[in-house]
Amino acid sequence: MGISLKLPSLTLAAANWMVKKNRDYGSLASWDVAADGWPPAFTGDPIYLAILPVDLAAVSTSADVLCRSLQQQFDPKEIFEWVFCPGLLDDEVWLVHTKRVPTALN
């Protein structure tokens, strides 16, 4: 695992949120969307380390492809305020609340 050099703006915004909140990267909680559903908007952090479903975890692919697959699988109509984006480490996926982590996309 290495640090990805080409990160989307949502990943950079999430990393900036951690720095501004003086949070350690290792303090990110994990969330299993397949088992637990979407995290509630009113509790917890706006960033989670996504636990990949078994079928996607077994496939060797990039984090970008994993994120698109997860978004299609769990939020195809884009009705939730949570988005999957690549994490700071290669092949890592974050679940980010777009209203609580401000980006230029909002």
PyMOL CGO cylinders between C-alpha atoms (Angstrom):
from pymol import cmd
from pymol.cgo import CYLINDER

trace = [
    CYLINDER, 0.00, 0.00, 0.00, 1.21, 3.42, -0.87, 0.3, 1, 1, 1, 1, 1, 1,
    CYLINDER, 1.21, 3.42, -0.87, -0.19, 6.92, -0.90, 0.3, 1, 1, 1, 1, 1, 1,
    CYLINDER, -0.19, 6.92, -0.90, -2.06, 7.77, -4.07, 0.3, 1, 1, 1, 1, 1, 1,
    CYLINDER, -2.06, 7.77, -4.07, -0.83, 10.91, -5.83, 0.3, 1, 1, 1, 1, 1, 1,
    CYLINDER, -0.83, 10.91, -5.83, -3.95, 11.52, -7.93, 0.3, 1, 1, 1, 1, 1, 1,
    CYLINDER, -3.95, 11.52, -7.93, -6.78, 12.19, -5.50, 0.3, 1, 1, 1, 1, 1, 1,
    CYLINDER, -6.78, 12.19, -5.50, -10.23, 13.57, -6.26, 0.3, 1, 1, 1, 1, 1, 1,
    CYLINDER, -10.23, 13.57, -6.26, -11.35, 16.80, -4.62, 0.3, 1, 1, 1, 1, 1, 1,
    CYLINDER, -11.35, 16.80, -4.62, -13.65, 15.00, -2.16, 0.3, 1, 1, 1, 1, 1, 1,
    CYLINDER, -13.65, 15.00, -2.16, -10.72, 12.94, -0.84, 0.3, 1, 1, 1, 1, 1, 1,
    CYLINDER, -10.72, 12.94, -0.84, -8.62, 16.08, -0.45, 0.3, 1, 1, 1, 1, 1, 1,
    CYLINDER, -8.62, 16.08, -0.45, -11.49, 17.85, 1.32, 0.3, 1, 1, 1, 1, 1, 1,
    CYLINDER, -11.49, 17.85, 1.32, -11.87, 14.90, 3.70, 0.3, 1, 1, 1, 1, 1, 1,
    CYLINDER, -11.87, 14.90, 3.70, -8.13, 14.87, 4.41, 0.3, 1, 1, 1, 1, 1, 1,
    CYLINDER, -8.13, 14.87, 4.41, -8.27, 18.64, 5.04, 0.3, 1, 1, 1, 1, 1, 1,
    CYLINDER, -8.27, 18.64, 5.04, -11.20, 18.12, 7.42, 0.3, 1, 1, 1, 1, 1, 1,
    CYLINDER, -11.20, 18.12, 7.42, -9.08, 15.67, 9.42, 0.3, 1, 1, 1, 1, 1, 1,
    CYLINDER, -9.08, 15.67, 9.42, -6.20, 18.15, 9.60, 0.3, 1, 1, 1, 1, 1, 1,
    CYLINDER, -6.20, 18.15, 9.60, -8.48, 21.03, 10.63, 0.3, 1, 1, 1, 1, 1, 1,
    CYLINDER, -8.48, 21.03, 10.63, -10.10, 18.90, 13.34, 0.3, 1, 1, 1, 1, 1, 1,
    CYLINDER, -10.10, 18.90, 13.34, -6.66, 17.74, 14.52, 0.3, 1, 1, 1, 1, 1, 1,
    CYLINDER, -6.66, 17.74, 14.52, -7.66, 14.15, 13.88, 0.3, 1, 1, 1, 1, 1, 1,
    CYLINDER, -7.66, 14.15, 13.88, -5.24, 11.31, 13.33, 0.3, 1, 1, 1, 1, 1, 1,
    CYLINDER, -5.24, 11.31, 13.33, -5.68, 9.28, 10.15, 0.3, 1, 1, 1, 1, 1, 1,
    CYLINDER, -5.68, 9.28, 10.15, -5.78, 6.12, 12.26, 0.3, 1, 1, 1, 1, 1, 1,
    CYLINDER, -5.78, 6.12, 12.26, -8.77, 7.43, 14.19, 0.3, 1, 1, 1, 1, 1, 1,
    CYLINDER, -8.77, 7.43, 14.19, -11.17, 6.90, 11.29, 0.3, 1, 1, 1, 1, 1, 1,
    CYLINDER, -11.17, 6.90, 11.29, -13.93, 4.49, 12.26, 0.3, 1, 1, 1, 1, 1, 1,
    CYLINDER, -13.93, 4.49, 12.26, -15.00, 1.89, 9.73, 0.3, 1, 1, 1, 1, 1, 1,
    CYLINDER, -15.00, 1.89, 9.73, -18.53, 1.44, 8.43, 0.3, 1, 1, 1, 1, 1, 1,
    CYLINDER, -18.53, 1.44, 8.43, -20.10, -1.52, 6.66, 0.3, 1, 1, 1, 1, 1, 1,
    CYLINDER, -20.10, -1.52, 6.66, -22.81, -0.17, 4.37, 0.3, 1, 1, 1, 1, 1, 1,
    CYLINDER, -22.81, -0.17, 4.37, -23.85, -3.66, 3.26, 0.3, 1, 1, 1, 1, 1, 1,
    CYLINDER, -23.85, -3.66, 3.26, -24.52, -4.76, 6.84, 0.3, 1, 1, 1, 1, 1, 1,
    CYLINDER, -24.52, -4.76, 6.84, -25.42, -1.52, 8.60, 0.3, 1, 1, 1, 1, 1, 1,
    CYLINDER, -25.42, -1.52, 8.60, -26.84, 0.75, 5.88, 0.3, 1, 1, 1, 1, 1, 1,
    CYLINDER, -26.84, 0.75, 5.88, -25.86, 4.38, 5.56, 0.3, 1, 1, 1, 1, 1, 1,
    CYLINDER, -25.86, 4.38, 5.56, -24.51, 6.09, 8.67, 0.3, 1, 1, 1, 1, 1, 1,
    CYLINDER, -24.51, 6.09, 8.67, -27.01, 8.49, 10.27, 0.3, 1, 1, 1, 1, 1, 1,
    CYLINDER, -27.01, 8.49, 10.27, -26.46, 12.12, 9.29, 0.3, 1, 1, 1, 1, 1, 1,
    CYLINDER, -26.46, 12.12, 9.29, -26.78, 13.42, 12.84, 0.3, 1, 1, 1, 1, 1, 1,
    CYLINDER, -26.78, 13.42, 12.84, -24.22, 11.30, 14.70, 0.3, 1, 1, 1, 1, 1, 1,
    CYLINDER, -24.22, 11.30, 14.70, -20.59, 10.33, 14.40, 0.3, 1, 1, 1, 1, 1, 1,
    CYLINDER, -20.59, 10.33, 14.40, -17.98, 11.60, 12.03, 0.3, 1, 1, 1, 1, 1, 1,
    CYLINDER, -17.98, 11.60, 12.03, -18.53, 12.69, 8.44, 0.3, 1, 1, 1, 1, 1, 1,
    CYLINDER, -18.53, 12.69, 8.44, -15.78, 10.33, 7.23, 0.3, 1, 1, 1, 1, 1, 1,
    CYLINDER, -15.78, 10.33, 7.23, -15.62, 6.56, 7.58, 0.3, 1, 1, 1, 1, 1, 1,
    CYLINDER, -15.62, 6.56, 7.58, -13.32, 3.90, 6.22, 0.3, 1, 1, 1, 1, 1, 1,
    CYLINDER, -13.32, 3.90, 6.22, -15.64, 1.77, 4.09, 0.3, 1, 1, 1, 1, 1, 1,
    CYLINDER, -15.64, 1.77, 4.09, -15.71, -1.97, 4.66, 0.3, 1, 1, 1, 1, 1, 1,
    CYLINDER, -15.71, -1.97, 4.66, -15.90, -3.47, 1.20, 0.3, 1, 1, 1, 1, 1, 1,
    CYLINDER, -15.90, -3.47, 1.20, -18.49, -6.14, 0.44, 0.3, 1, 1, 1, 1, 1, 1,
    CYLINDER, -18.49, -6.14, 0.44, -16.93, -9.59, -0.03, 0.3, 1, 1, 1, 1, 1, 1,
    CYLINDER, -16.93, -9.59, -0.03, -17.64, -9.65, -3.78, 0.3, 1, 1, 1, 1, 1, 1,
    CYLINDER, -17.64, -9.65, -3.78, -15.83, -6.34, -4.35, 0.3, 1, 1, 1, 1, 1, 1,
    CYLINDER, -15.83, -6.34, -4.35, -13.03, -6.97, -1.85, 0.3, 1, 1, 1, 1, 1, 1,
    CYLINDER, -13.03, -6.97, -1.85, -12.02, -10.08, -3.80, 0.3, 1, 1, 1, 1, 1, 1,
    CYLINDER, -12.02, -10.08, -3.80, -11.58, -8.13, -7.05, 0.3, 1, 1, 1, 1, 1, 1,
    CYLINDER, -11.58, -8.13, -7.05, -8.22, -6.50, -7.63, 0.3, 1, 1, 1, 1, 1, 1,
    CYLINDER, -8.22, -6.50, -7.63, -9.05, -3.06, -9.02, 0.3, 1, 1, 1, 1, 1, 1,
    CYLINDER, -9.05, -3.06, -9.02, -8.43, 0.63, -8.39, 0.3, 1, 1, 1, 1, 1, 1,
    CYLINDER, -8.43, 0.63, -8.39, -10.12, 2.61, -5.64, 0.3, 1, 1, 1, 1, 1, 1,
    CYLINDER, -10.12, 2.61, -5.64, -11.85, 4.75, -8.28, 0.3, 1, 1, 1, 1, 1, 1,
    CYLINDER, -11.85, 4.75, -8.28, -13.53, 1.70, -9.80, 0.3, 1, 1, 1, 1, 1, 1,
    CYLINDER, -13.53, 1.70, -9.80, -14.44, 0.38, -6.34, 0.3, 1, 1, 1, 1, 1, 1,
    CYLINDER, -14.44, 0.38, -6.34, -16.04, 3.73, -5.46, 0.3, 1, 1, 1, 1, 1, 1,
    CYLINDER, -16.04, 3.73, -5.46, -18.13, 3.79, -8.64, 0.3, 1, 1, 1, 1, 1, 1,
    CYLINDER, -18.13, 3.79, -8.64, -19.22, 0.19, -8.05, 0.3, 1, 1, 1, 1, 1, 1,
    CYLINDER, -19.22, 0.19, -8.05, -20.18, 0.88, -4.43, 0.3, 1, 1, 1, 1, 1, 1,
    CYLINDER, -20.18, 0.88, -4.43, -22.08, 4.04, -5.35, 0.3, 1, 1, 1, 1, 1, 1,
    CYLINDER, -22.08, 4.04, -5.35, -24.00, 2.16, -8.08, 0.3, 1, 1, 1, 1, 1, 1,
    CYLINDER, -24.00, 2.16, -8.08, -24.74, -0.72, -5.74, 0.3, 1, 1, 1, 1, 1, 1,
    CYLINDER, -24.74, -0.72, -5.74, -25.84, 1.23, -2.67, 0.3, 1, 1, 1, 1, 1, 1,
    CYLINDER, -25.84, 1.23, -2.67, -27.03, 4.61, -3.98, 0.3, 1, 1, 1, 1, 1, 1,
    CYLINDER, -27.03, 4.61, -3.98, -27.84, 4.32, -7.70, 0.3, 1, 1, 1, 1, 1, 1,
    CYLINDER, -27.84, 4.32, -7.70, -30.34, 7.21, -7.55, 0.3, 1, 1, 1, 1, 1, 1,
    CYLINDER, -30.34, 7.21, -7.55, -27.90, 9.41, -5.59, 0.3, 1, 1, 1, 1, 1, 1,
    CYLINDER, -27.90, 9.41, -5.59, -30.44, 10.23, -2.89, 0.3, 1, 1, 1, 1, 1, 1,
    CYLINDER, -30.44, 10.23, -2.89, -28.06, 10.02, 0.09, 0.3, 1, 1, 1, 1, 1, 1,
    CYLINDER, -28.06, 10.02, 0.09, -25.64, 12.72, 1.20, 0.3, 1, 1, 1, 1, 1, 1,
    CYLINDER, -25.64, 12.72, 1.20, -22.90, 10.08, 1.55, 0.3, 1, 1, 1, 1, 1, 1,
    CYLINDER, -22.90, 10.08, 1.55, -20.44, 9.40, -1.27, 0.3, 1, 1, 1, 1, 1, 1,
    CYLINDER, -20.44, 9.40, -1.27, -17.72, 6.80, -1.70, 0.3, 1, 1, 1, 1, 1, 1,
    CYLINDER, -17.72, 6.80, -1.70, -14.33, 8.25, -2.62, 0.3, 1, 1, 1, 1, 1, 1,
    CYLINDER, -14.33, 8.25, -2.62, -10.76, 6.92, -2.70, 0.3, 1, 1, 1, 1, 1, 1,
    CYLINDER, -10.76, 6.92, -2.70, -8.93, 7.12, 0.61, 0.3, 1, 1, 1, 1, 1, 1,
    CYLINDER, -8.93, 7.12, 0.61, -5.39, 8.33, 1.12, 0.3, 1, 1, 1, 1, 1, 1,
    CYLINDER, -5.39, 8.33, 1.12, -3.93, 4.84, 0.74, 0.3, 1, 1, 1, 1, 1, 1,
    CYLINDER, -3.93, 4.84, 0.74, -4.14, 2.90, -2.52, 0.3, 1, 1, 1, 1, 1, 1,
    CYLINDER, -4.14, 2.90, -2.52, -7.24, 0.69, -2.88, 0.3, 1, 1, 1, 1, 1, 1,
    CYLINDER, -7.24, 0.69, -2.88, -8.82, 2.22, 0.22, 0.3, 1, 1, 1, 1, 1, 1,
    CYLINDER, -8.82, 2.22, 0.22, -12.35, 3.61, 0.09, 0.3, 1, 1, 1, 1, 1, 1,
    CYLINDER, -12.35, 3.61, 0.09, -13.85, 6.29, 2.30, 0.3, 1, 1, 1, 1, 1, 1,
    CYLINDER, -13.85, 6.29, 2.30, -17.51, 7.05, 2.90, 0.3, 1, 1, 1, 1, 1, 1,
    CYLINDER, -17.51, 7.05, 2.90, -17.84, 10.85, 3.13, 0.3, 1, 1, 1, 1, 1, 1,
    CYLINDER, -17.84, 10.85, 3.13, -20.84, 12.99, 4.08, 0.3, 1, 1, 1, 1, 1, 1,
    CYLINDER, -20.84, 12.99, 4.08, -20.81, 15.72, 1.44, 0.3, 1, 1, 1, 1, 1, 1,
    CYLINDER, -20.81, 15.72, 1.44, -22.77, 18.27, 3.48, 0.3, 1, 1, 1, 1, 1, 1,
    CYLINDER, -22.77, 18.27, 3.48, -20.44, 18.03, 6.48, 0.3, 1, 1, 1, 1, 1, 1,
    CYLINDER, -20.44, 18.03, 6.48, -17.16, 17.98, 4.54, 0.3, 1, 1, 1, 1, 1, 1,
    CYLINDER, -17.16, 17.98, 4.54, -17.24, 21.14, 2.44, 0.3, 1, 1, 1, 1, 1, 1,
    CYLINDER, -17.24, 21.14, 2.44, -15.74, 20.96, -1.04, 0.3, 1, 1, 1, 1, 1, 1,
    CYLINDER, -15.74, 20.96, -1.04, -15.83, 23.01, -4.20, 0.3, 1, 1, 1, 1, 1, 1,
    CYLINDER, -15.83, 23.01, -4.20, -18.40, 20.47, -5.44, 0.3, 1, 1, 1, 1, 1, 1,
    CYLINDER, -18.40, 20.47, -5.44, -21.05, 21.65, -2.96, 0.3, 1, 1, 1, 1, 1, 1,
]
cmd.load_cgo(trace, "trace")
